[in-house]
Amino acid sequence: MVRMISRRKFTRGLMAAGGVLLVSRRLPAAEFELRQFHNQPAGSPLDRRLKELWNAVKIETHGRVQVQTFPQNDHIPGGDPAALKMIVSGELDFFTLNGGNIGNIVPASNVQGLLLAFHTPAQVFGALDGDLGDYLHQEMLLKGIFSLPKGCFDNGFHQISCSTHPIRSLADLQGLKIRTPAAPIYVEAWKALGASPVVVNFDKLYETLKSGAAEAQTNPLAVVEFLKLYQVQKYESMTNHGWSGFNQLASLKVWKRLPADVQRIIERNTVKYVRLQRADLKRLNAQFRTTLAQQGMIFNTADTAGFRSRLAPYYAHWRKTVGERAWKLLEEHVGKLG
């Protein structure tokens, strides 16, 4: 006996057998398939919030924009400097990076990396979400980089960890082999303080400390925890000697190709998720002092009064490098330097 099957039942049966195919045909193809790099580990607050940001953008653009996030810069050779060059050339779409490293291409951005400049998060974000950030945005445009307005994720204030001894005062920095990024703003600061900088990209930080090529490093507590530096460092000296963040950058070539409505969606969500990530870091950096102590690190609070007295020539040099406009905008937020 032949059984008649209704069109509705036939359709339901076809969907059950090949539903994935039918559903996939209804999904719009992405108009823009892009990549986001950052240098932090998978699962870090930066990684998590970037993924949430781009998921929100995907939803709001109805799938037109789909951005894949790659932690640790997708392990490309050359690390951060190589990724920054890719942003300028248009080979990479989005990237987060600290101001000192951006300063290798955009000199004014070095103001973010000056030692003993910022004292509080309020100073940092008041400047970078305001007039100083606006000025740096214009300077980056001249070099082919679009910095997202109010788009600087937090890394936090830096402390010094060391495998050989605690840093209690300026005397403990003399001859110290301390890892630093390949950025003159950092290298010259440690030389001015009497240390011996070891230039290594962020992706080689752990192995550099493990091998003993460097005995110390400078980063916020969250980095020490996420990279498990407590396995190769014994002392954590609280110095608060500098701040760094993750500026959300886009290739200007890529940004110009995006429709205005897409640009607005990305900018709005960047502001939202930057604020969420900043709150994440504030909470975690407060918690990690306890966590790292439980993992065996020995904490002390350093006397940094002697640091600034050694930095006068350093400030004089970098004032010329970053330019008077950037320097004055910075001092309006932090007070006189040098």
N, C-alpha and C positions, 0 to 999 in steps of 0.2 A: 504494500500500500504506500502510495506517495503522500507524504505529509507536506502541506503548504506551510511555508515559513513567512511570517510577516516581515516587512522591510525593517521595522524596529528591532525585531529579534535577530534578523540577519546582521544588522549594524552592530548590535551588542556583541554578537558572536565574533564578528570580525575584529572588533576592538579587543576582545579578550585574547584572541590569537595573535594579533599584531598591534596591540595598543600602543606600544612604544613608537612604532612607525607613524601611526596616526597623530599622536600627540606631538611628535617632533616636527611634523609638517605644520602644526599650528603655531609653533614658537618662531618669532621673527629672528632672522639672522642678525648677528651683531653688526652694526655699521662701523663701529670702532673697536677693534680688539687690541688692547694695549698692555704694557707691562709696567709694574712698579717694583723697583729694587729698594732694599734697605739693608743695613749691615748688622742688624740685631738678630738673635736666635729666633727660630720658630717658636711661637707660643708666648713671646715677650709681649708686654703691653703695647709696644709700637706695632708689632706684627699683627696682634689681634685687632687693634683699632683701625689699622689700615685696611684689613680685610672687611671689617664692618662698614667702613667708609665706602669702599668700592661696591659692596653689596647694596648699600642704600642707593648709590648712583645708578646701579644696574636696574633696580626696581623703579626709580623715578624716571628713568629714560626709557622704560619699557623694553629693556634689553638692547637698546641701541649702543650703549657703551658697556663693555665688559673688560675689566682690568684684572689681570692675574698678578698677585703679590708674591715676590720671591725674597724670602729672608736670606741673610748673609750674601746678598748681591748675587744670588744664584751661583756662588762660588766661581765667579769669573776671574781669570788671571788679572792681577793688578789691583784688585779690591776697589776701594773708594775712589782713588784718583782715576782709574780706568772708567768707572761708571760715570763720573762727572764729565769726562771727555765725551762719552756716549750721549749724555744729555745735550751737550752743546752741538754735537754733530747731527742730532736727531735720530741716532740709532737706538736710543732708549727714551721712553715716554715720561716716566715719573721716577723720582729718586729722592730720598731724604739724606741730608748731610749737615754736619756742623759748620759753623761760620768760618772757623780757622782753615778748614780744608777748602771751602769755597773761595777763601781769600787767595788761594794760589792763582785763581782766574779773575776774581773780583776783589781788588785790594781793600775796599771799604768794608767788606764783610768780616775782615779780621777783628773788628771792634767786638764781635761776639766772643772772641777767644782771648782777650787781654786778661792776664793774671791780675787778681785782686781789684777788678773793676766793679763788678756787680757784688752786692752784699745780700740781697734778698730776692726771692722769686717775684715779689711785687715790682721791684726795679726792673728785672729782666723783662717781664711781660708787658709792663707799662711802656717800655721803650720799643720792644719788637712788635707789639700790637698797635703802636702809635707812630709818631713821626720818624723815629729812627728806622723802623721797619719799612715805612713808605719810601724813605730815601734809599735803603738797600735794595728794595724792589726795583727802583729805577736804574740803579747801577748794574743790577744783574741783567736787566733787559738789554743793555748795551753789549753784553757778552753772549747773547743768545739763550738766556735762562729766564724762565717765568717763575717767580716765587709766589706761591699762593698767599694772598693777603691773610694776615692773622693765622698763618699756617705753620708756625714753628712748634713742633712737638717737643716735649721736655725730655732731657736726659738727666739734668740735675746738677747740683754742686759737687765738685770733685774733691776727693780725699786721696791720700797716698797710701797704697799698700806696699809692703816690702817683705822679702823673704829673710833678710839678714838682721835687721834692727828696726826699732821704732823711730819715727821722725818726731823728735821733741822740739827742735828749734832749727834755725838756719845751719848750725854747725853739723847737723846730721845729714844735710844735703850735699856736703862737700865730697866730690868724687863719686856720688851715687850714680850707678848705672840705671837710669830710668827710661822706660820705653816711652816714646812719643810718636805721634803721627808724622807723616812726611809733610809738615806744614811749618814754615819758618817762625810763625807767631809763637808756636809751642817750643820749638827747638831753641830759639834764642832766649826765651824766658828761663829755661832750665840752665842754660849756660850762664846767664846773668846771676843765677842763684848759686852757682858753683857746682852744679850736678854735671853728669856726663850723659847726654841724651843718646839713646839707642833708637834710631828711626826704624819703625816697623809698622806696616799696615795693620788695621784692627783685626783682620782675619787671621793674622799670625800671632796675636797677642799671647794666647795661652801657651803655645809651644815655645815662644821666646822666653817666657818666664820659667817654664819647666826646664828648659835647657840651661838656664843660668846666664844666657847672653845678656839679659837684663835682670836686675834684682828687684826692681820696683816698677810701679805703674801708677797712673793717676786716672781715676774714673769715679763716678758715683757708685754708691753701695749696690745699686741694682745691677750694674754690670758685673761686679765681683760675684754676686749671687748667680746671675743667669749664665755666666761663662764658667762658673765653678772655679774661680780663681783662688778660692780658699784652699783648694787642693795643692796649690803651688806658692801660696803667700801665707806668712804667719802673722804679720803685724798690720793693723789698720789704723792709720793716724788721721784723725779728723782735723783737716786744715781749711776746708771750704775756700780754697785758694782760687777757684775759677768755676765758671759755669759753661755748660754746652747744651745744645739742643739739636733737634733733627728738623732742619728747614725742609718743608715739602716743596720740591722743585719739579717743574715740567720743562721739557724741551720747548723753547719758544716756537720752533718750527712745527711741532706737533700741536701746541696750544692754538696757534693761529688757524689750524685746519678744523678745529672743533666749532660747531655752531654756537651762537651766543647763548641760546637757552641751555645747552649742555655745559658751557663754561659756568653759568650761574649756579647750576645744580652742583657742580663739583666744588665751587668756591663755598657755597653754603654748607655743604656736608663736611668740607675740610675744617671749617670753623667749629662745627659741632663736635667732631671726633677728636680734634686737637684738645679741646677743653676736657673731654672725657679722659684722654690719655694723660694729660697733666695731673688730673685728680688721681689717677691710678698711681703715677710715679710718686706723688707726694705721700700717699698712704704707704706704698711699698718701701720707699727709702727710709721711712720712719720705723718700719717693722724689721728691716734687714739688719739693723745694728744688733738686735737681739738674736736673730737667726744666725748671723755669721759668728757671733760670739759662741753660740751653742755648737757651731761647727769647728771651733777651735781657734778662731782668730783672736788676737789680743789687741784690745782697743786702747788708745790714749788720745788726749786732746793736745794738739801741738800749739806752741807759742809762735805765732806767725808775725809778731811785731817786727822782727828783723828782716822779713822778706822784702817789705816795701822799700826799705832804705837802699836795697841793692838794685832796684828797678828803675831808678831815675833815667839812666841812659837808654834803657829799653823803651820806656814810655816816649822819650824824645824821638827815638828812631821811628816808632810805630805811628806817632802822630803825623809825621811826614808821609808815611806810607798809606795810611787810611784816608788822609785828607782832612782839612780843617772842618768841613761841613759835618762829616761823620763824627769827628772827635767832639765838636761842640754839642751835637745832639746827644751823644753819650753822656757827656759831663752834666748836661741839664737834668739827667736822671740819676746819676751816681755821685755827683760832686767832682771837684777838681782832682785830676790825676797827675802824679809826678811832682 
